Amino acid sequence: MIKEFIQSLQATDWAWVSGVGVAAMTTLIQKFSKKYKPWSWLASQLGKAMNAEMLDKLDVVEKKVDKLEKKDEVQDEERAKEKALDARRRILSCADECRRHIKHSEEFFNNVLEDISYYKNYCDTHPTFENEKAVIAIGVVENVYKRCVETNDFL
């Protein structure tokens, strides 16, 4: 009976039976093998083929994002430097006013002390930044502030 069945199969039937056999064998390999995963590999290859154009576009987008991030970092650094320069200008201006015995409020000094903190921190983290321009002015402001605190001589 099996012999008759096998003899009765045509070429298309053999192809179908062979395909089912290969699919069954591939499924068993996928299930029980730790190293070989044929269905996963096939799905991966199909995914890559179907998404090749999208992956190429994604690469282009990622490169543009990288460029923008680098440009943003440069701009952040420029903004931080400008902020340090502005803080230095305010420190120097306050020191000049203190030398001319112009009185200031405690809030004004608090703002200038924040500028001093920012400026010192920026100088510490940027050793190539010219710091020597405000060292004496910072000392003047801090001394006048201490004196104003001790004598309660704010505006």
NUSE-932318 format. One line per field, with one value per residue: x, y, z of N, C-alpha, C in turn; residue number from 1; residue in three letters; chain. Coordinates in Angstrom, 3 decimals, always signed. Each point is the difference from the previous one (the first is absolute). Example, Ala and Ser with C-alpha at 12.3 -4.5 7.8 and 13.67 -1.06 7.14 Angstrom:
! NUSE-932318
nxx (+13.190;-0.350)
nyy (-5.690;+1.050)
nzz (+7.800;-0.720)
caxx (-0.890;+0.820)
cayy (+1.190;+1.190)
cazz (+0.000;+0.060)
cxx (+0.900;-0.770)
cyy (+1.200;+1.090)
czz (+0.000;+0.730)
seq (1;2)
type (ala;ser)
mol (A;A)
END
This chain:
! NUSE-932318
nxx (+0.810;+1.007;+0.397;-1.268;-0.108;+1.211;-0.390;-1.082;+0.967;-0.439;+0.644;-1.168;-0.499;+1.008;-0.182;-1.312;+0.122;+0.894;-0.819;-1.030;+0.740;+0.368;-1.256;-0.377;+0.978;-0.291;-1.270;+0.325;+0.738;-0.964;-0.813;+0.806;+0.383;+1.102;+0.687;-0.755;-0.378;-0.344;-1.071;+0.712;+0.933;-0.933;-0.615;+1.196;+0.313;-1.194;+0.153;+1.255;-0.418;-1.008;+0.918;+0.630;-1.008;-0.827;+0.759;+0.045;-1.297;-0.143;+0.899;-0.652;-1.154;+0.542;+0.522;-1.191;-0.561;+0.970;-0.151;-1.319;+0.238;+0.907;-0.839;-0.932;+0.906;+0.356;-1.279;-0.185;+1.122;-0.429;-1.210;+0.617;+0.779;-1.042;-0.587;+1.134;+0.052;-1.306;+0.203;+1.078;-0.751;-0.992;+0.897;+0.576;-1.216;-0.383;+1.135;-0.193;-1.264;+0.474;+0.921;-1.111;-0.075;-0.439;-1.072;-0.136;-1.093;-0.517;-1.171;+0.467;+0.498;-1.194;-0.502;+0.776;-0.334;-1.218;+0.189;+0.487;-0.997;-0.868;+0.532;+0.095;-1.222;-0.395;+0.676;-0.536;-1.122;+0.490;+1.030;-0.439;-1.090;+0.099;+0.576;+1.190;-0.957;-0.485;+1.171;+0.598;-0.768;+0.156;+1.276;-0.041;-0.754;+0.755;+1.059;-0.495;-0.342;+1.165;+0.558;-0.783;+0.321;+1.279;-0.120;-0.631;+0.906;-1.091;-0.248)
nyy (-1.178;+0.081;-1.176;-0.343;+0.452;-0.489;-1.112;+0.259;+0.365;+1.195;+0.634;+0.570;-1.216;-0.486;+1.026;-0.242;-1.289;+0.253;+0.937;-0.840;-0.937;+0.870;+0.427;-1.273;-0.357;+1.050;-0.332;-1.264;+0.384;+0.825;-0.999;-0.933;+0.743;+0.056;-0.605;-0.897;+1.115;-0.991;-0.180;+0.145;-0.770;-0.877;+0.101;-0.112;-0.952;-0.546;+0.195;-0.419;-1.010;-0.213;+0.163;-0.494;+0.436;-0.511;-1.087;+0.107;+0.267;-1.040;-0.608;+0.498;-0.361;-1.175;+0.049;+0.392;-0.940;-0.829;+0.480;-0.124;-1.194;-0.219;+0.466;-0.751;-0.981;+0.323;+0.072;-1.146;-0.419;+0.465;-0.527;-1.093;+0.111;+0.259;-1.005;-0.678;+0.381;-0.256;-1.149;-0.191;+0.387;-0.745;-0.957;+0.241;+0.081;-1.062;-0.594;+0.501;-0.378;-1.154;+0.086;+0.342;-0.988;-0.638;+0.309;-1.275;-0.522;-0.680;+0.235;+1.223;+0.042;-0.467;+0.868;+0.951;-0.425;-0.065;+1.222;+0.342;-0.631;+0.501;+1.196;-0.166;-0.507;+0.975;+0.856;-0.621;-0.005;+1.217;-0.798;-0.085;+0.142;+1.224;-0.356;+0.321;+0.197;-0.982;-0.558;+1.126;+0.134;-1.316;+0.167;+1.042;-0.660;-1.078;+0.816;+0.718;-1.129;-0.546;+1.120;-0.056;-1.278;+0.247;+1.023;-0.946;+0.181;-0.720;+0.162)
nzz (+0.000;+0.870;-0.503;-0.015;+1.257;+0.306;-0.655;+0.723;+0.807;-0.359;-0.919;-0.248;+0.110;-0.722;-0.785;+0.046;-0.118;-0.942;-0.467;+0.199;-0.579;-0.930;-0.101;+0.040;-0.830;-0.738;+0.183;-0.205;-1.012;-0.408;+0.250;-0.501;-1.003;+0.720;-0.932;-0.591;-0.577;-0.841;+0.738;+1.102;-0.536;-0.428;+1.175;+0.549;-0.851;+0.210;+1.308;-0.110;-0.770;+0.846;+0.928;-1.038;-0.709;+0.905;+0.015;-1.323;-0.016;+0.802;-0.769;-1.036;+0.558;+0.329;-1.203;-0.467;+0.755;-0.376;-1.230;+0.140;+0.528;-0.947;-0.919;+0.594;+0.064;-1.240;-0.341;+0.661;-0.547;-1.168;+0.266;+0.422;-1.075;-0.774;+0.641;-0.151;-1.262;-0.103;+0.640;-0.773;-1.023;+0.490;+0.156;-1.169;-0.495;+0.680;-0.351;-1.216;+0.092;+0.458;-0.953;-0.651;+0.884;-1.093;+0.735;+0.451;-0.492;+0.999;-0.597;-0.195;+1.237;+0.387;-0.868;+0.470;+1.218;-0.520;-0.519;+1.182;+0.594;-0.881;+0.134;+1.315;+0.020;-0.808;+0.746;+1.050;-0.690;-0.189;+0.184;-1.243;+0.734;-0.493;+1.125;-0.308;-0.868;+0.786;+0.191;-0.306;-1.080;-0.125;+0.259;-0.824;-0.880;+0.157;-0.029;-0.999;-0.578;+0.346;-0.414;-1.095;-0.027;+0.275;-0.822;-0.700;-0.953;-0.211;-1.258)
caxx (-0.810;+0.900;+0.740;-0.912;-0.197;+1.223;+0.069;-1.065;+0.316;+0.553;+1.128;-0.473;-0.250;+1.316;+0.500;-0.768;+0.409;+1.372;-0.089;-0.509;+1.081;+1.030;-0.574;-0.042;+1.384;+0.453;-0.676;+0.660;+1.324;-0.256;-0.496;+0.897;+1.404;+0.358;+0.886;-0.618;-1.389;-0.259;-1.161;+0.386;+0.912;-0.801;-0.817;+0.911;+0.382;-1.180;-0.186;+1.010;-0.315;-1.207;+0.211;+1.299;-0.119;-0.257;+1.244;+0.894;-0.471;+0.275;+1.424;+0.154;-0.577;+0.903;+1.164;-0.426;-0.200;+1.344;+0.517;-0.749;+0.420;+1.319;-0.205;-0.648;+1.039;+0.825;-0.791;-0.098;+1.290;+0.076;-0.907;+0.621;+1.096;-0.610;-0.538;+1.158;+0.467;-0.978;+0.188;+1.227;-0.291;-0.760;+0.920;+0.902;-0.791;-0.297;+1.249;+0.239;-0.945;+0.408;+1.182;-0.488;-0.834;-1.429;-0.638;-0.862;-0.890;+0.454;-0.427;+0.959;+1.197;-0.299;+0.087;+1.406;+0.646;-0.361;+0.865;+1.361;-0.006;-0.055;+1.250;+1.079;-0.236;+0.329;+1.459;+0.560;-0.253;+0.562;+1.307;+0.574;-0.728;+0.768;-0.636;+0.750;-0.587;-1.008;+0.386;+0.057;-1.357;-0.759;+0.442;-0.581;-1.430;-0.174;+0.374;-1.035;-1.180;+0.251;-0.072;-1.407;-0.690;+0.425;-0.484;-1.371;+0.094;-0.531;-0.876)
cayy (+1.178;+1.160;-0.041;+0.481;+1.429;+0.687;-0.065;+0.816;+1.422;+0.666;+0.896;+1.104;-0.567;-0.195;+1.327;+0.432;-0.851;+0.400;+1.306;-0.221;-0.661;+1.006;+0.914;-0.707;-0.137;+1.339;+0.331;-0.768;+0.607;+1.284;-0.254;-0.740;+0.395;+1.259;+0.755;+0.274;+0.461;+0.310;+0.865;+1.350;+0.540;+0.291;+1.177;+1.140;+0.333;+0.580;+1.330;+0.893;+0.234;+0.815;+1.313;+0.521;+1.425;+0.712;-0.021;+0.982;+1.325;+0.123;+0.331;+1.408;+0.791;-0.101;+0.844;+1.389;+0.219;+0.116;+1.328;+0.989;-0.105;+0.627;+1.441;+0.431;+0.028;+1.180;+1.173;+0.006;+0.467;+1.433;+0.684;-0.033;+0.971;+1.336;+0.209;+0.287;+1.346;+0.946;-0.003;+0.751;+1.426;+0.475;-0.003;+1.147;+1.215;+0.105;+0.350;+1.426;+0.782;-0.123;+0.857;+1.380;+0.080;-0.020;-1.027;-0.952;-0.774;-1.370;-0.792;+0.258;-0.776;-1.431;-0.280;+0.059;-1.189;-1.111;+0.166;-0.413;-1.471;-0.533;+0.349;-0.838;-1.373;-0.051;+0.081;-1.270;-1.059;+0.417;+0.550;+0.890;+1.262;+1.030;+0.263;+1.003;+1.328;+0.353;-0.506;+1.119;+0.543;-0.925;+0.271;+1.282;-0.196;-0.853;+0.772;+1.010;-0.732;-0.411;+1.202;+0.402;-0.963;+0.247;+1.305;+0.165;+1.255;-0.152;+1.063)
cazz (+0.000;+0.015;-1.257;-1.039;+0.243;-0.434;-1.458;-0.579;+0.164;-1.170;+0.301;+0.838;+1.327;+0.630;+0.386;+1.165;+1.124;+0.345;+0.664;+1.353;+0.747;+0.300;+0.987;+1.289;+0.465;+0.377;+1.255;+1.066;+0.236;+0.683;+1.354;+0.893;-0.133;+0.662;-0.880;-1.305;+0.048;-1.417;-0.200;+0.437;-1.020;-1.185;+0.303;+0.047;-1.376;-0.647;+0.577;-0.569;-1.412;-0.102;+0.604;-0.427;-0.324;+1.252;+0.778;-0.616;+0.393;+1.432;+0.120;-0.370;+1.088;+1.152;-0.262;+0.161;+1.436;+0.588;-0.341;+0.783;+1.398;+0.100;-0.139;+1.237;+1.033;-0.256;+0.375;+1.469;+0.513;-0.292;+0.935;+1.331;-0.013;+0.019;+1.342;+0.864;-0.335;+0.566;+1.457;+0.267;-0.201;+1.154;+1.145;-0.162;+0.187;+1.437;+0.688;-0.269;+0.794;+1.410;+0.177;+0.025;+1.205;-0.322;+0.814;-0.702;+0.865;+0.260;-1.156;-1.064;+0.325;-0.180;-1.436;-0.409;+0.569;-0.900;-1.173;+0.397;+0.080;-1.358;-0.676;+0.544;-0.453;-1.424;-0.119;+0.465;-0.982;-1.296;+0.367;-1.023;+0.045;+0.703;+1.284;+0.772;-0.172;+1.006;+1.329;+0.945;+0.101;+0.849;+1.370;+0.425;+0.235;+1.183;+1.193;+0.264;+0.463;+1.394;+0.839;+0.067;+0.864;+1.380;+0.483;-0.498;-0.724;-1.368;-0.475)
cxx (+0.868;+0.755;-0.859;-0.211;+1.199;+0.081;-1.045;+0.284;+0.601;+1.100;-0.436;-0.285;+1.317;+0.573;-0.709;+0.420;+1.413;-0.004;-0.483;+1.082;+1.095;-0.507;-0.031;+1.404;+0.534;-0.620;+0.638;+1.377;-0.163;-0.335;+1.085;+1.472;+0.243;+0.808;-0.703;-1.473;-0.417;-1.206;+0.314;+0.899;-0.790;-0.859;+0.860;+0.381;-1.168;-0.259;+0.988;-0.321;-1.206;+0.230;+1.303;-0.058;-0.191;+1.268;+1.021;-0.398;+0.265;+1.469;+0.243;-0.512;+0.918;+1.247;-0.353;-0.206;+1.347;+0.598;-0.688;+0.399;+1.367;-0.123;-0.628;+1.012;+0.891;-0.755;-0.177;+1.284;+0.161;-0.899;+0.591;+1.140;-0.548;-0.566;+1.131;+0.529;-0.954;+0.153;+1.242;-0.239;-0.754;+0.876;+0.916;-0.745;-0.313;+1.254;+0.335;-0.915;+0.361;+1.209;-0.401;-0.978;-1.480;-0.617;-0.918;-0.876;+0.584;-0.380;+0.949;+1.273;-0.237;+0.067;+1.444;+0.761;-0.360;+0.840;+1.419;+0.084;+0.005;+1.332;+1.161;-0.144;+0.359;+1.515;+0.661;-0.165;+0.526;+1.359;+0.609;-0.696;+0.798;-0.715;+0.626;-0.628;-0.922;+0.394;-0.011;-1.391;-0.870;+0.373;-0.601;-1.475;-0.226;+0.353;-1.063;-1.264;+0.163;-0.126;-1.447;-0.802;+0.334;-0.591;-1.444;-0.129;-0.432;-0.884;-1.416)
cyy (+1.262;+0.060;+0.537;+1.513;+0.787;+0.013;+0.909;+1.512;+0.560;+0.966;+1.153;-0.485;-0.196;+1.334;+0.477;-0.791;+0.376;+1.329;-0.126;-0.635;+0.982;+0.968;-0.651;-0.120;+1.361;+0.428;-0.743;+0.570;+1.306;-0.243;-0.549;+0.386;+1.321;+0.896;+0.435;+0.329;+0.406;+0.912;+1.439;+0.665;+0.414;+1.248;+1.261;+0.457;+0.620;+1.417;+1.001;+0.340;+0.919;+1.427;+0.663;+1.502;+0.829;+0.047;+0.993;+1.415;+0.251;+0.344;+1.477;+0.896;-0.028;+0.864;+1.476;+0.336;+0.149;+1.373;+1.080;-0.041;+0.644;+1.522;+0.570;+0.074;+1.228;+1.259;+0.085;+0.544;+1.497;+0.796;+0.046;+1.015;+1.425;+0.327;+0.325;+1.405;+1.059;+0.090;+0.812;+1.502;+0.572;+0.056;+1.216;+1.312;+0.218;+0.406;+1.474;+0.878;-0.061;+0.896;+1.482;+0.233;+0.155;-1.153;-0.869;-0.730;-1.396;-0.905;+0.183;-0.807;-1.502;-0.395;-0.007;-1.201;-1.258;+0.058;-0.476;-1.522;-0.626;+0.214;-0.872;-1.446;-0.152;+0.014;-1.309;-1.103;+0.328;+0.667;+0.950;+1.362;+1.009;+0.409;+1.181;+1.389;+0.401;-0.410;+1.126;+0.588;-0.884;+0.219;+1.287;-0.186;-0.819;+0.748;+1.034;-0.696;-0.423;+1.194;+0.455;-0.947;+0.287;+1.285;+0.271;+1.321;-0.146;+1.191;-0.247)
czz (+0.000;-1.314;-1.131;+0.133;-0.513;-1.518;-0.649;+0.101;-1.277;+0.451;+0.910;+1.412;+0.751;+0.479;+1.267;+1.240;+0.451;+0.744;+1.427;+0.867;+0.389;+1.054;+1.381;+0.581;+0.479;+1.329;+1.168;+0.332;+0.769;+1.462;+0.923;-0.090;+0.717;-0.937;-1.293;+0.174;-1.418;-0.234;+0.419;-1.037;-1.240;+0.214;+0.027;-1.407;-0.762;+0.505;-0.563;-1.451;-0.135;+0.488;-0.439;-0.277;+1.268;+0.860;-0.566;+0.399;+1.483;+0.240;-0.313;+1.126;+1.225;-0.191;+0.172;+1.474;+0.701;-0.279;+0.831;+1.474;+0.207;-0.086;+1.269;+1.145;-0.153;+0.428;+1.514;+0.615;-0.247;+0.945;+1.406;+0.078;+0.040;+1.377;+0.977;-0.268;+0.550;+1.519;+0.359;-0.158;+1.198;+1.248;-0.061;+0.231;+1.479;+0.772;-0.212;+0.844;+1.490;+0.284;+0.067;+1.154;-0.313;+0.779;-0.865;+1.003;+0.209;-1.171;-1.187;+0.236;-0.195;-1.472;-0.477;+0.561;-0.798;-1.269;+0.309;+0.064;-1.385;-0.708;+0.488;-0.465;-1.475;-0.194;+0.432;-1.035;-1.390;+0.243;-1.032;-0.027;+0.832;+1.282;+0.727;-0.050;+1.134;+1.415;+1.031;+0.200;+0.892;+1.462;+0.545;+0.366;+1.267;+1.285;+0.357;+0.515;+1.461;+0.945;+0.160;+0.896;+1.465;+0.556;-0.388;-0.757;-1.467;-0.319;+0.479)
seq (1;2;3;4;5;6;7;8;9;10;11;12;13;14;15;16;17;18;19;20;21;22;23;24;25;26;27;28;29;30;31;32;33;34;35;36;37;38;39;40;41;42;43;44;45;46;47;48;49;50;51;52;53;54;55;56;57;58;59;60;61;62;63;64;65;66;67;68;69;70;71;72;73;74;75;76;77;78;79;80;81;82;83;84;85;86;87;88;89;90;91;92;93;94;95;96;97;98;99;100;101;102;103;104;105;106;107;108;109;110;111;112;113;114;115;116;117;118;119;120;121;122;123;124;125;126;127;128;129;130;131;132;133;134;135;136;137;138;139;140;141;142;143;144;145;146;147;148;149;150;151;152;153;154;155)
type (met;ile;lys;glu;phe;ile;gln;ser;leu;gln;ala;thr;asp;trp;ala;trp;val;ser;gly;val;gly;val;ala;ala;met;thr;thr;leu;ile;gln;lys;phe;ser;lys;lys;tyr;lys;pro;trp;ser;trp;leu;ala;ser;gln;leu;gly;lys;ala;met;asn;ala;glu;met;leu;asp;lys;leu;asp;val;val;glu;lys;lys;val;asp;lys;leu;glu;lys;lys;asp;glu;val;gln;asp;glu;glu;arg;ala;lys;glu;lys;ala;leu;asp;ala;arg;arg;arg;ile;leu;ser;cys;ala;asp;glu;cys;arg;arg;his;ile;lys;his;ser;glu;glu;phe;phe;asn;asn;val;leu;glu;asp;ile;ser;tyr;tyr;lys;asn;tyr;cys;asp;thr;his;pro;thr;phe;glu;asn;glu;lys;ala;val;ile;ala;ile;gly;val;val;glu;asn;val;tyr;lys;arg;cys;val;glu;thr;asn;asp;phe;leu)
mol (A;A;A;A;A;A;A;A;A;A;A;A;A;A;A;A;A;A;A;A;A;A;A;A;A;A;A;A;A;A;A;A;A;A;A;A;A;A;A;A;A;A;A;A;A;A;A;A;A;A;A;A;A;A;A;A;A;A;A;A;A;A;A;A;A;A;A;A;A;A;A;A;A;A;A;A;A;A;A;A;A;A;A;A;A;A;A;A;A;A;A;A;A;A;A;A;A;A;A;A;A;A;A;A;A;A;A;A;A;A;A;A;A;A;A;A;A;A;A;A;A;A;A;A;A;A;A;A;A;A;A;A;A;A;A;A;A;A;A;A;A;A;A;A;A;A;A;A;A;A;A;A;A;A;A)
END
